[in-house]
Amino acid sequence: MSKKLKIVSIAAETAPFSKAGGLGDVARSLPKALKRLGHDVIAITPLHGVVDKKEHNLKKIANDVPVQFDEKTTLKFDCYKGYLMPGLRIYFIDRVEYFSSKKTVYKSRRNNERFYFFDRCALELLKLIKFKPDIIQCNDWHAGLVPYFLKKDYKNDEFFSHTATIFTIHNLAYQMELTSGHHRQEDDGHSRLPSIKNENQVRSINFAKRGILYTDLINAVSEQYAEEILTKEFGEDLHRVLENRKDKVFGIVNGIDYNIFNPKKDPSVFKNYSVDSIERKKENKLALQKSFHLPQNPDVPLLGMVTRITEQKGFDLLKEIADDLLKLDIQFVITGTGAKNYEKLFEKLAKKYPKKVGINLKFDVKKASQIYAASDIFLMPSRYEPCGLGQLISMRYGSIPVVRATGGLVDTVTDFNPETGKGNGFVFIGYDSKEFLASLVRAIENYKHKDDWKKLVKRAMKASHSWEIPAKKYVELYEKAIKFKEKNGNGKNGKNGKTHKK
């Protein structure tokens, strides 16, 4: 093993304490995988109002810790400690007006101000608990000011003199509180940060841009996405900034925690099963059909979606083909929440096709597991998908993914060829509703060949998408960042080179 590293993971959400999407899963599972590799790991996250301190046995370790933001502004934070697993500490930063008073993770008009505060306090917390890190992993835009603070405000601080950073891009579409192109361009990324009390100017800070400019290395959550963000199409107005640092851009595909996403012991599914008892999957189908008031039929192809209901996820394609798809002998179920126009679409489809469509338009972890376990085919027609966890979970549960070839979907799903028996899903290339429908029809037709389909399901379930390999690749990346820091000190980083895949 490489030398034991002192690693800090900073993220806006960390399951099971707080979760609004896939970031929460990654922020839980990667630190645990790193801990299992023998490294000294801690996590830092806000104490959102959704965090149940009593349930998770959180202990307050500090009260009213002062942090000086500028000559005129000193703000205080409280700190709680818990555990992600035995020996893996997680620290929660709170200031009531920013975090614990809000029963949500992100819904606030002061998100830039909240995470400005959080990022600075995270560094002060490390000094408070005397945890001197080799590497800080800054997850997505919410942690984007950490590299900036280290290079500017803490550049002469001996405590952080050997601390390197990586900035992990989970979704470049989100860069700050305001995500429109106009607001993104207001911050040049280099000028001094405004006072945290200057509300209007704080709202214009582009956290992601500053993270990219000041971190030692950058990584995206799949190899394909690491290449895509260098292009105008996927670079979200930061492609030129990334292109200038492309020798520092890496891609590592996410994994999933096989202890959590495991149909053999998942408490949420109706009937537990494994690759060796795959026939029990039908019992989950029958139970889910009953719960959605659909005709109970073990042989009808059941199509499922577990997702945030946003334009990114390809719902405009699904809207165009919905009637043609539902003329076929299939059933369709979905759980998730998001854009009201798409939610209304599903409400209309459920009324029009009550024997074919089941909807659960809310964030429901239990129902999500049940759909993974019951469905035969899993839909991810994404316009873009940095990594995607849905396809990894669906394969773990024996639901075959139909995906568009973008981002992490390219790295994890290969098109099934019935002649050779190779492949683990069904892939279409263009962002086109007809191509999507054709790939769905292929999946439905292949489903009719029961023996071949069973082999496909078993192959998907046996594939390894755990965190073990990605965690080792992250350790290699941390070591690169540390060496880069040692070589280059606290200055800003080089510009030329090429994208590396990991």
The 8 nearest C-alpha neighbors of each residue, nearest first, counted from 0:
[[1, 2, 3, 36, 37, 471, 38, 474],
 [2, 0, 3, 474, 4, 475, 478, 38],
 [3, 1, 4, 0, 38, 37, 478, 5],
 [2, 4, 38, 1, 37, 5, 39, 0],
 [5, 3, 38, 6, 39, 2, 133, 134],
 [4, 6, 39, 132, 133, 40, 38, 134],
 [7, 5, 40, 134, 132, 4, 135, 39],
 [6, 8, 135, 41, 42, 40, 136, 134],
 [7, 9, 42, 136, 135, 43, 41, 137],
 [10, 8, 43, 137, 42, 138, 44, 136],
 [11, 9, 138, 44, 12, 26, 142, 8],
 [10, 12, 44, 141, 45, 13, 9, 142],
 [13, 11, 23, 17, 10, 18, 44, 14],
 [14, 12, 23, 26, 17, 27, 16, 18],
 [15, 13, 16, 23, 17, 18, 27, 24],
 [14, 16, 17, 13, 18, 27, 23, 24],
 [17, 15, 14, 50, 13, 18, 51, 55],
 [18, 16, 14, 13, 12, 15, 50, 49],
 [17, 19, 23, 14, 12, 20, 13, 15],
 [18, 20, 23, 104, 17, 12, 21, 22],
 [21, 19, 22, 18, 23, 24, 307, 12],
 [20, 22, 24, 23, 25, 388, 19, 18],
 [23, 21, 25, 24, 20, 26, 12, 169],
 [22, 24, 13, 14, 18, 12, 26, 21],
 [25, 23, 21, 27, 22, 26, 14, 28],
 [24, 26, 22, 28, 27, 23, 29, 21],
 [27, 25, 23, 13, 24, 28, 22, 29],
 [28, 26, 24, 25, 13, 14, 29, 30],
 [27, 29, 25, 31, 30, 26, 256, 24],
 [28, 30, 32, 31, 25, 27, 26, 33],
 [31, 29, 33, 32, 28, 34, 27, 40],
 [32, 30, 34, 28, 29, 33, 35, 27],
 [31, 33, 29, 35, 34, 30, 470, 466],
 [34, 32, 30, 36, 35, 31, 470, 38],
 [33, 35, 31, 38, 37, 36, 32, 40],
 [36, 34, 32, 37, 33, 31, 38, 30],
 [37, 35, 33, 34, 38, 32, 471, 0],
 [38, 36, 34, 35, 3, 39, 33, 4],
 [37, 39, 3, 34, 4, 36, 40, 33],
 [40, 38, 5, 4, 6, 34, 37, 3],
 [41, 39, 6, 7, 5, 38, 34, 87],
 [40, 42, 7, 88, 89, 87, 8, 6],
 [41, 43, 89, 8, 7, 9, 90, 88],
 [44, 42, 90, 9, 89, 91, 8, 10],
 [43, 45, 91, 10, 11, 9, 12, 92],
 [46, 44, 92, 91, 47, 93, 11, 98],
 [47, 45, 91, 93, 92, 99, 98, 50],
 [48, 46, 98, 99, 49, 50, 45, 104],
 [47, 49, 99, 102, 101, 50, 100, 98],
 [48, 50, 102, 47, 103, 51, 17, 104],
 [51, 49, 16, 48, 47, 17, 52, 46],
 [50, 52, 54, 53, 49, 55, 16, 48],
 [53, 51, 57, 55, 54, 56, 50, 58],
 [54, 52, 56, 55, 51, 57, 58, 50],
 [53, 55, 51, 56, 52, 57, 50, 16],
 [56, 54, 52, 53, 57, 51, 81, 16],
 [57, 55, 53, 54, 52, 58, 81, 51],
 [58, 56, 81, 52, 80, 55, 79, 53],
 [57, 59, 79, 80, 60, 56, 81, 52],
 [58, 60, 79, 78, 61, 80, 57, 62],
 [59, 61, 79, 78, 58, 80, 62, 77],
 [62, 60, 78, 77, 59, 64, 63, 79],
 [61, 63, 77, 64, 78, 76, 60, 59],
 [64, 62, 75, 76, 77, 65, 61, 74],
 [63, 65, 75, 76, 62, 77, 66, 61],
 [66, 64, 75, 74, 63, 73, 67, 76],
 [67, 65, 74, 73, 75, 68, 64, 120],
 [66, 68, 73, 69, 72, 74, 65, 70],
 [69, 67, 72, 73, 66, 70, 195, 194],
 [68, 70, 72, 71, 67, 194, 73, 195],
 [71, 69, 72, 68, 67, 73, 194, 66],
 [70, 72, 69, 73, 68, 67, 194, 196],
 [73, 71, 69, 68, 70, 67, 74, 194],
 [72, 74, 67, 66, 68, 65, 75, 71],
 [75, 73, 66, 65, 67, 72, 76, 68],
 [74, 76, 65, 63, 64, 66, 73, 77],
 [77, 75, 63, 64, 94, 93, 92, 78],
 [78, 76, 62, 93, 63, 61, 92, 64],
 [77, 79, 92, 61, 91, 60, 59, 93],
 [80, 78, 59, 91, 58, 60, 90, 57],
 [79, 81, 90, 58, 57, 89, 91, 59],
 [82, 80, 57, 89, 88, 90, 58, 56],
 [81, 83, 88, 84, 89, 87, 85, 80],
 [84, 82, 87, 88, 89, 81, 85, 27],
 [83, 85, 82, 87, 86, 31, 88, 81],
 [86, 84, 87, 82, 83, 88, 31, 34],
 [85, 87, 84, 88, 82, 83, 34, 40],
 [88, 86, 84, 82, 83, 85, 41, 40],
 [87, 89, 82, 41, 81, 86, 83, 42],
 [90, 88, 42, 81, 82, 43, 41, 80],
 [89, 91, 80, 43, 79, 42, 44, 81],
 [92, 90, 79, 46, 45, 44, 78, 43],
 [93, 91, 45, 78, 46, 77, 44, 76],
 [94, 92, 77, 46, 76, 98, 95, 45],
 [93, 95, 76, 97, 96, 98, 77, 99],
 [94, 96, 99, 100, 98, 97, 93, 101],
 [95, 97, 94, 100, 98, 99, 101, 93],
 [98, 96, 95, 94, 113, 99, 100, 93],
 [97, 99, 47, 95, 100, 101, 46, 93],
 [100, 98, 48, 47, 95, 101, 46, 93],
 [99, 101, 95, 48, 98, 96, 102, 97],
 [100, 102, 48, 103, 99, 98, 47, 97],
 [103, 101, 48, 49, 100, 47, 104, 99],
 [102, 104, 101, 105, 49, 106, 48, 47],
 [103, 105, 47, 106, 19, 102, 12, 17],
 [106, 104, 107, 103, 110, 19, 11, 108],
 [107, 105, 103, 104, 108, 110, 101, 109],
 [106, 108, 109, 110, 105, 103, 104, 101],
 [107, 109, 110, 106, 176, 111, 105, 112],
 [110, 108, 112, 107, 111, 113, 176, 202],
 [109, 111, 113, 112, 176, 107, 108, 114],
 [112, 110, 114, 176, 113, 109, 202, 115],
 [111, 113, 115, 109, 110, 114, 116, 201],
 [114, 112, 110, 116, 111, 115, 97, 109],
 [113, 115, 117, 116, 111, 112, 141, 118],
 [116, 114, 112, 118, 113, 117, 111, 119],
 [115, 117, 114, 113, 119, 118, 120, 112],
 [116, 118, 114, 120, 115, 119, 121, 113],
 [119, 117, 121, 115, 120, 145, 116, 114],
 [118, 120, 121, 116, 122, 117, 115, 123],
 [119, 121, 123, 117, 122, 118, 124, 116],
 [122, 120, 124, 118, 119, 123, 117, 125],
 [123, 121, 125, 124, 120, 119, 126, 118],
 [122, 124, 120, 126, 125, 121, 127, 119],
 [123, 125, 127, 121, 122, 126, 120, 128],
 [126, 124, 130, 122, 128, 123, 127, 129],
 [125, 127, 129, 123, 124, 128, 130, 122],
 [126, 128, 124, 125, 129, 123, 130, 122],
 [127, 129, 125, 126, 130, 124, 131, 123],
 [130, 128, 126, 127, 125, 131, 124, 158],
 [131, 129, 125, 128, 132, 126, 127, 5],
 [130, 132, 129, 158, 125, 159, 133, 126],
 [133, 131, 5, 134, 6, 162, 130, 7],
 [132, 134, 162, 5, 163, 6, 4, 161],
 [133, 135, 163, 6, 132, 164, 162, 7],
 [136, 134, 7, 164, 6, 8, 137, 163],
 [135, 137, 8, 165, 164, 7, 9, 166],
 [138, 136, 166, 142, 9, 167, 165, 135],
 [139, 137, 167, 10, 142, 9, 136, 166],
 [140, 138, 168, 167, 169, 141, 142, 137],
 [139, 141, 207, 143, 174, 206, 142, 175],
 [140, 142, 143, 139, 114, 11, 206, 10],
 [143, 141, 137, 140, 144, 138, 145, 118],
 [142, 144, 210, 206, 140, 207, 145, 141],
 [143, 145, 147, 146, 142, 206, 210, 148],
 [144, 146, 148, 147, 118, 143, 142, 149],
 [147, 145, 214, 149, 213, 148, 144, 210],
 [146, 148, 144, 150, 213, 145, 149, 151],
 [149, 147, 152, 151, 145, 150, 146, 144],
 [148, 150, 153, 146, 147, 151, 154, 152],
 [149, 151, 154, 147, 148, 489, 153, 146],
 [152, 150, 148, 154, 149, 153, 147, 146],
 [151, 153, 148, 154, 149, 150, 155, 147],
 [154, 152, 149, 156, 155, 151, 150, 148],
 [153, 155, 150, 151, 156, 149, 152, 489],
 [156, 154, 153, 157, 160, 152, 159, 151],
 [157, 155, 153, 158, 154, 159, 160, 152],
 [156, 158, 160, 159, 155, 161, 154, 153],
 [157, 159, 156, 160, 131, 126, 161, 162],
 [160, 158, 162, 157, 161, 156, 131, 153],
 [159, 161, 157, 158, 162, 156, 155, 154],
 [160, 162, 159, 133, 163, 485, 484, 481],
 [163, 161, 133, 159, 134, 132, 160, 164],
 [164, 162, 134, 481, 484, 480, 133, 215],
 [165, 163, 135, 134, 215, 214, 136, 146],
 [164, 166, 216, 136, 217, 214, 215, 137],
 [165, 167, 137, 217, 214, 210, 136, 138],
 [168, 166, 218, 138, 139, 219, 217, 137],
 [169, 167, 219, 139, 170, 171, 218, 166],
 [168, 170, 139, 220, 167, 219, 385, 171],
 [171, 169, 172, 168, 385, 173, 139, 384],
 [172, 170, 173, 168, 174, 235, 169, 234],
 [171, 173, 170, 235, 174, 178, 234, 233],
 [174, 172, 171, 175, 178, 170, 140, 207],
 [175, 173, 207, 140, 206, 205, 178, 171],
 [176, 174, 205, 177, 206, 178, 173, 140],
 [175, 177, 111, 110, 178, 202, 174, 109],
 [178, 176, 175, 179, 182, 202, 183, 203],
 [177, 179, 175, 173, 174, 176, 183, 180],
 [178, 180, 181, 182, 177, 183, 184, 172],
 [179, 181, 183, 182, 184, 178, 236, 235],
 [182, 180, 183, 184, 179, 185, 178, 177],
 [181, 183, 185, 184, 180, 179, 203, 177],
 [184, 182, 180, 181, 185, 205, 179, 178],
 [183, 185, 182, 186, 181, 180, 187, 205],
 [186, 184, 182, 183, 203, 187, 181, 204],
 [185, 187, 188, 184, 204, 205, 203, 183],
 [188, 186, 189, 185, 190, 184, 205, 208],
 [187, 189, 209, 186, 208, 190, 205, 212],
 [188, 190, 187, 191, 209, 186, 212, 192],
 [191, 189, 188, 192, 187, 186, 193, 209],
 [190, 192, 193, 189, 188, 151, 194, 187],
 [191, 193, 190, 194, 204, 201, 195, 189],
 [194, 192, 195, 200, 201, 191, 197, 196],
 [193, 195, 196, 197, 192, 69, 68, 201],
 [194, 196, 197, 193, 112, 201, 198, 115],
 [195, 197, 194, 198, 201, 72, 112, 193],
 [198, 196, 194, 195, 200, 199, 201, 193],
 [197, 199, 201, 196, 200, 202, 195, 112],
 [200, 198, 202, 201, 197, 203, 196, 193],
 [199, 201, 202, 203, 198, 197, 193, 204],
 [202, 200, 198, 203, 204, 199, 197, 112],
 [201, 203, 200, 199, 204, 111, 198, 176],
 [204, 202, 201, 200, 182, 185, 186, 205],
 [205, 203, 201, 186, 202, 206, 175, 200],
 [206, 204, 175, 208, 207, 186, 183, 174],
 [207, 205, 143, 140, 209, 208, 175, 144],
 [206, 208, 140, 174, 210, 143, 209, 205],
 [209, 207, 211, 210, 205, 206, 188, 212],
 [210, 208, 212, 188, 206, 211, 207, 213],
 [209, 211, 143, 207, 208, 213, 212, 214],
 [210, 212, 208, 209, 213, 214, 207, 217],
 [213, 211, 209, 210, 214, 208, 188, 491],
 [214, 212, 147, 146, 210, 211, 209, 491],
 [213, 215, 146, 164, 216, 210, 165, 211],
 [214, 216, 164, 480, 165, 163, 484, 213],
 [217, 215, 165, 247, 214, 480, 166, 248],
 [218, 216, 248, 166, 165, 247, 167, 249],
 [217, 219, 249, 167, 250, 248, 168, 166],
 [218, 220, 168, 250, 225, 221, 167, 169],
 [219, 221, 252, 251, 386, 169, 253, 250],
 [222, 220, 252, 251, 250, 407, 224, 386],
 [221, 223, 250, 225, 224, 251, 500, 252],
 [222, 224, 406, 226, 225, 221, 407, 227],
 [223, 225, 406, 227, 226, 221, 385, 222],
 [226, 224, 250, 219, 222, 223, 227, 228],
 [227, 225, 224, 223, 228, 229, 222, 498],
 [226, 228, 224, 229, 230, 225, 233, 223],
 [229, 227, 234, 233, 230, 226, 225, 238],
 [228, 230, 238, 227, 242, 234, 226, 241],
 [231, 229, 228, 234, 232, 227, 238, 233],
 [230, 232, 234, 233, 238, 229, 235, 236],
 [233, 231, 230, 234, 235, 227, 228, 229],
 [234, 232, 228, 235, 231, 227, 230, 229],
 [233, 235, 228, 238, 231, 237, 230, 236],
 [234, 236, 237, 233, 172, 171, 238, 231],
 [237, 235, 234, 238, 231, 180, 239, 183],
 [238, 236, 240, 234, 235, 239, 241, 208],
 [237, 239, 234, 229, 241, 240, 230, 236],
 [240, 238, 242, 241, 237, 243, 229, 236],
 [241, 239, 237, 243, 238, 242, 244, 212],
 [242, 240, 238, 244, 243, 239, 245, 229],
 [241, 243, 245, 239, 244, 240, 229, 238],
 [242, 244, 494, 240, 241, 245, 239, 495],
 [245, 243, 494, 241, 242, 247, 246, 495],
 [246, 244, 242, 248, 247, 498, 497, 241],
 [245, 247, 496, 497, 498, 244, 248, 495],
 [246, 248, 216, 245, 244, 217, 249, 498],
 [249, 247, 217, 245, 218, 498, 246, 216],
 [250, 248, 218, 499, 500, 225, 217, 498],
 [249, 251, 222, 221, 219, 225, 218, 500],
 [252, 250, 221, 220, 222, 501, 253, 469],
 [251, 221, 253, 220, 222, 386, 250, 407],
 [254, 252, 220, 251, 469, 386, 221, 255],
 [253, 255, 466, 465, 464, 469, 252, 256],
 [256, 254, 465, 466, 257, 464, 253, 391],
 [255, 257, 258, 259, 465, 28, 260, 466],
 [256, 258, 260, 259, 261, 465, 255, 466],
 [257, 259, 256, 260, 261, 264, 265, 255],
 [258, 260, 257, 256, 261, 265, 255, 264],
 [261, 259, 257, 258, 256, 392, 262, 265],
 [260, 262, 263, 265, 257, 259, 264, 258],
 [263, 261, 265, 264, 271, 272, 396, 273],
 [262, 264, 272, 271, 273, 261, 265, 270],
 [263, 265, 262, 261, 266, 271, 272, 259],
 [264, 266, 262, 267, 261, 268, 263, 260],
 [267, 265, 268, 264, 271, 269, 262, 365],
 [268, 266, 365, 265, 368, 369, 269, 366],
 [269, 267, 369, 270, 266, 265, 368, 271],
 [268, 270, 283, 267, 271, 286, 369, 282],
 [271, 269, 268, 283, 272, 282, 279, 280],
 [270, 272, 263, 262, 264, 268, 269, 265],
 [273, 271, 263, 276, 262, 279, 277, 270],
 [274, 272, 276, 263, 275, 277, 262, 271],
 [273, 275, 277, 276, 457, 460, 272, 461],
 [276, 274, 273, 277, 272, 278, 457, 279],
 [277, 275, 273, 272, 278, 274, 279, 280],
 [276, 278, 274, 279, 280, 275, 273, 272],
 [277, 279, 280, 276, 281, 282, 272, 275],
 [280, 278, 277, 281, 282, 272, 276, 270],
 [279, 281, 283, 278, 282, 277, 373, 372],
 [282, 280, 284, 283, 279, 297, 278, 285],
 [281, 283, 285, 284, 279, 280, 286, 270],
 [284, 282, 373, 286, 280, 281, 269, 285],
 [283, 285, 373, 281, 287, 282, 286, 288],
 [286, 284, 288, 282, 295, 283, 287, 297],
 [285, 287, 289, 283, 288, 284, 282, 290],
 [288, 286, 290, 284, 289, 285, 283, 291],
 [289, 287, 293, 285, 291, 286, 290, 295],
 [288, 290, 292, 286, 287, 291, 293, 285],
 [289, 291, 287, 288, 292, 286, 293, 285],
 [290, 292, 288, 357, 289, 293, 287, 358],
 [293, 291, 289, 290, 288, 294, 357, 354],
 [292, 294, 288, 354, 291, 289, 295, 355],
 [295, 293, 296, 354, 288, 292, 289, 355],
 [296, 294, 285, 288, 293, 289, 297, 286],
 [295, 297, 298, 299, 294, 285, 288, 284],
 [298, 296, 281, 299, 285, 284, 295, 282],
 [297, 299, 296, 300, 301, 281, 447, 295],
 [298, 300, 329, 296, 297, 301, 328, 330],
 [301, 299, 329, 375, 298, 330, 302, 443],
 [300, 302, 330, 374, 375, 331, 329, 299],
 [303, 301, 331, 376, 374, 377, 330, 375],
 [304, 302, 377, 332, 374, 333, 331, 370],
 [303, 305, 333, 378, 377, 306, 332, 334],
 [306, 304, 334, 367, 333, 335, 303, 389],
 [307, 305, 335, 308, 304, 334, 336, 389],
 [306, 308, 335, 336, 337, 309, 305, 312],
 [307, 309, 337, 336, 338, 306, 335, 341],
 [310, 308, 311, 338, 312, 307, 337, 314],
 [309, 311, 312, 313, 314, 315, 308, 382],
 [312, 310, 382, 309, 313, 381, 383, 314],
 [313, 311, 381, 310, 309, 314, 382, 380],
 [314, 312, 381, 380, 382, 315, 316, 311],
 [313, 315, 317, 316, 310, 312, 318, 309],
 [314, 316, 318, 317, 313, 319, 310, 432],
 [317, 315, 432, 314, 319, 318, 313, 320],
 [316, 318, 314, 320, 319, 315, 321, 313],
 [317, 319, 315, 321, 316, 320, 314, 344],
 [320, 318, 316, 317, 321, 315, 432, 322],
 [319, 321, 317, 323, 318, 322, 324, 432],
 [322, 320, 324, 318, 323, 317, 319, 325],
 [321, 323, 325, 324, 320, 326, 319, 318],
 [324, 322, 326, 320, 325, 321, 327, 436],
 [323, 325, 321, 322, 326, 327, 320, 436],
 [326, 324, 322, 327, 323, 321, 329, 355],
 [325, 327, 323, 324, 322, 328, 329, 321],
 [326, 328, 325, 329, 324, 323, 330, 440],
 [327, 329, 326, 299, 330, 325, 300, 355],
 [330, 328, 300, 327, 299, 301, 325, 355],
 [329, 331, 355, 301, 356, 302, 300, 332],
 [330, 332, 302, 356, 303, 301, 355, 357],
 [333, 331, 357, 303, 358, 356, 302, 304],
 [334, 332, 304, 358, 303, 305, 359, 357],
 [335, 333, 359, 305, 360, 358, 361, 367],
 [336, 334, 361, 360, 362, 306, 307, 305],
 [335, 337, 361, 360, 308, 307, 362, 338],
 [336, 338, 308, 307, 309, 339, 335, 342],
 [339, 337, 340, 309, 341, 308, 342, 336],
 [338, 340, 342, 341, 343, 337, 336, 344],
 [341, 339, 343, 342, 338, 344, 337, 345],
 [342, 340, 344, 343, 339, 338, 345, 308],
 [341, 343, 339, 345, 344, 340, 346, 338],
 [344, 342, 346, 340, 341, 345, 339, 347],
 [345, 343, 341, 347, 342, 346, 348, 340],
 [346, 344, 348, 342, 347, 343, 349, 341],
 [345, 347, 343, 349, 344, 348, 342, 350],
 [348, 346, 350, 344, 345, 349, 351, 343],
 [349, 347, 345, 351, 350, 346, 352, 344],
 [350, 348, 356, 353, 346, 352, 347, 351],
 [351, 349, 347, 348, 353, 352, 346, 356],
 [350, 352, 348, 349, 353, 347, 356, 346],
 [351, 353, 349, 355, 354, 350, 348, 356],
 [354, 352, 349, 350, 355, 356, 351, 293],
 [355, 353, 293, 352, 356, 294, 292, 330],
 [354, 356, 330, 352, 353, 331, 293, 329],
 [357, 355, 331, 349, 353, 332, 352, 330],
 [356, 358, 332, 291, 349, 331, 333, 355],
 [359, 357, 333, 332, 360, 334, 356, 349],
 [360, 358, 334, 361, 333, 335, 357, 332],
 [361, 359, 335, 336, 334, 358, 342, 362],
 [360, 362, 336, 335, 359, 363, 334, 337],
 [361, 363, 335, 336, 364, 334, 360, 307],
 [364, 362, 366, 365, 361, 367, 334, 335],
 [363, 365, 367, 366, 368, 362, 267, 369],
 [366, 364, 267, 367, 368, 363, 369, 268],
 [367, 365, 369, 363, 368, 364, 370, 334],
 [366, 368, 364, 370, 365, 369, 305, 363],
 [369, 367, 371, 365, 366, 370, 268, 267],
 [368, 370, 366, 268, 372, 367, 371, 373],
 [371, 369, 373, 367, 372, 368, 374, 366],
 [370, 372, 368, 393, 369, 373, 374, 396],
 [373, 371, 369, 370, 396, 374, 368, 283],
 [374, 372, 284, 283, 370, 371, 369, 280],
 [375, 373, 301, 303, 370, 302, 376, 398],
 [374, 376, 398, 301, 302, 300, 399, 373],
 [375, 377, 399, 302, 398, 374, 400, 303],
 [376, 378, 400, 303, 399, 302, 398, 304],
 [377, 379, 401, 304, 400, 380, 303, 402],
 [378, 380, 402, 381, 401, 377, 312, 403],
 [381, 379, 313, 403, 402, 378, 312, 382],
 [382, 380, 312, 313, 383, 379, 311, 403],
 [381, 383, 311, 313, 312, 430, 380, 384],
 [382, 384, 381, 405, 311, 406, 385, 312],
 [383, 385, 406, 386, 387, 381, 405, 407],
 [386, 384, 406, 224, 407, 170, 220, 387],
 [407, 387, 385, 221, 384, 220, 406, 252],
 [386, 388, 389, 384, 407, 385, 390, 408],
 [387, 389, 391, 390, 392, 386, 21, 255],
 [390, 388, 392, 391, 387, 393, 305, 306],
 [389, 391, 393, 392, 388, 400, 394, 387],
 [392, 390, 388, 394, 389, 393, 395, 464],
 [391, 393, 395, 389, 394, 390, 388, 396],
 [392, 394, 398, 390, 396, 395, 371, 391],
 [395, 393, 397, 459, 396, 398, 391, 460],
 [394, 396, 460, 392, 393, 397, 391, 459],
 [397, 395, 393, 394, 372, 398, 371, 262],
 [398, 396, 394, 456, 460, 395, 393, 399],
 [397, 399, 375, 393, 376, 394, 374, 396],
 [398, 400, 376, 424, 377, 394, 375, 397],
 [401, 399, 377, 424, 376, 390, 378, 402],
 [402, 400, 425, 378, 426, 424, 379, 377],
 [403, 401, 379, 380, 426, 400, 425, 404],
 [402, 404, 427, 380, 426, 428, 405, 381],
 [405, 403, 409, 428, 408, 427, 426, 402],
 [404, 406, 409, 408, 383, 403, 384, 407],
 [407, 405, 224, 385, 223, 384, 408, 386],
 [386, 406, 408, 221, 410, 409, 385, 387],
 [407, 409, 411, 406, 410, 405, 412, 404],
 [410, 408, 404, 407, 405, 411, 406, 412],
 [409, 411, 407, 408, 412, 223, 222, 221],
 [410, 412, 408, 409, 407, 413, 391, 390],
 [413, 411, 408, 424, 409, 423, 410, 414],
 [414, 412, 422, 423, 424, 415, 411, 426],
 [413, 415, 425, 422, 426, 424, 423, 416],
 [416, 414, 422, 424, 421, 423, 425, 417],
 [415, 417, 418, 420, 421, 419, 422, 414],
 [418, 416, 420, 419, 415, 421, 451, 445],
 [419, 417, 416, 420, 421, 415, 451, 422],
 [418, 420, 421, 416, 417, 415, 422, 451],
 [419, 421, 417, 416, 418, 422, 415, 455],
 [422, 420, 419, 416, 415, 423, 417, 414],
 [421, 423, 415, 413, 414, 424, 416, 420],
 [424, 422, 459, 413, 415, 412, 414, 455],
 [423, 425, 400, 414, 415, 399, 413, 412],
 [424, 426, 401, 414, 415, 438, 402, 400],
 [425, 427, 402, 414, 403, 401, 404, 424],
 [426, 428, 403, 404, 434, 438, 435, 429],
 [429, 427, 404, 403, 430, 426, 434, 405],
 [430, 428, 431, 427, 434, 403, 404, 435],
 [429, 431, 382, 428, 432, 403, 434, 435],
 [430, 432, 429, 434, 433, 435, 316, 428],
 [431, 433, 316, 435, 434, 436, 319, 320],
 [434, 432, 436, 435, 431, 437, 320, 316],
 [435, 433, 437, 431, 432, 436, 427, 438],
 [434, 436, 432, 438, 433, 437, 427, 431],
 [435, 437, 439, 433, 438, 434, 432, 440],
 [438, 436, 434, 440, 439, 435, 433, 441],
 [437, 439, 441, 435, 440, 436, 425, 427],
 [440, 438, 436, 442, 441, 437, 443, 435],
 [439, 441, 443, 437, 442, 438, 444, 436],
 [442, 440, 438, 444, 439, 443, 445, 437],
 [441, 443, 439, 445, 440, 444, 446, 438],
 [442, 444, 440, 446, 445, 441, 439, 300],
 [445, 443, 441, 446, 442, 447, 440, 448],
 [446, 444, 442, 447, 443, 448, 441, 452],
 [445, 447, 443, 444, 448, 452, 442, 449],
 [448, 446, 445, 444, 449, 443, 452, 300],
 [449, 447, 446, 445, 451, 450, 452, 444],
 [448, 450, 452, 451, 447, 453, 446, 445],
 [451, 449, 453, 452, 448, 454, 455, 447],
 [450, 452, 454, 453, 449, 448, 455, 417],
 [453, 451, 455, 449, 454, 450, 446, 448],
 [452, 454, 456, 450, 455, 451, 449, 457],
 [455, 453, 457, 451, 452, 456, 458, 450],
 [456, 454, 452, 458, 453, 457, 459, 451],
 [457, 455, 453, 397, 459, 458, 454, 452],
 [458, 456, 460, 454, 459, 455, 274, 461],
 [457, 459, 455, 461, 456, 460, 454, 462],
 [458, 460, 394, 456, 457, 462, 461, 423],
 [461, 459, 395, 457, 394, 397, 458, 462],
 [462, 460, 458, 459, 457, 463, 274, 395],
 [463, 461, 459, 460, 458, 464, 395, 394],
 [462, 464, 465, 461, 460, 395, 459, 254],
 [463, 465, 254, 255, 462, 391, 466, 253],
 [464, 466, 254, 255, 467, 463, 256, 257],
 [465, 467, 254, 469, 470, 468, 255, 32],
 [466, 468, 470, 465, 469, 32, 471, 254],
 [467, 469, 471, 470, 466, 472, 465, 254],
 [470, 468, 472, 466, 471, 467, 473, 251],
 [471, 469, 473, 472, 467, 468, 466, 33],
 [472, 470, 474, 468, 473, 469, 475, 467],
 [473, 471, 469, 475, 470, 474, 476, 468],
 [472, 474, 476, 470, 475, 471, 477, 469],
 [473, 475, 477, 471, 476, 472, 478, 470],
 [476, 474, 472, 478, 473, 477, 479, 471],
 [475, 477, 473, 479, 478, 474, 480, 472],
 [478, 476, 474, 480, 479, 475, 473, 481],
 [477, 479, 481, 475, 476, 480, 482, 474],
 [480, 478, 476, 482, 477, 481, 483, 475],
 [481, 479, 483, 477, 478, 482, 215, 216],
 [480, 482, 478, 484, 163, 483, 479, 477],
 [483, 481, 485, 479, 484, 480, 486, 478],
 [482, 484, 480, 486, 481, 485, 487, 479],
 [483, 485, 481, 488, 487, 482, 486, 163],
 [486, 484, 482, 483, 488, 487, 481, 161],
 [485, 487, 483, 484, 488, 482, 481, 489],
 [488, 486, 484, 485, 483, 490, 489, 492],
 [487, 489, 484, 485, 490, 486, 483, 160],
 [490, 488, 150, 154, 487, 491, 484, 149],
 [491, 489, 488, 492, 487, 150, 213, 484],
 [492, 490, 213, 489, 493, 212, 150, 487],
 [491, 493, 490, 494, 215, 213, 487, 244],
 [494, 492, 495, 244, 491, 246, 247, 243],
 [495, 493, 244, 243, 492, 246, 245, 496],
 [494, 496, 246, 244, 493, 243, 245, 497],
 [497, 495, 246, 245, 494, 498, 244, 247],
 [498, 496, 246, 245, 499, 495, 247, 248],
 [497, 499, 246, 245, 248, 249, 500, 226],
 [500, 498, 249, 497, 501, 248, 246, 250],
 [501, 499, 250, 249, 222, 498, 251, 225],
 [500, 251, 250, 499, 249, 472, 222, 476]]
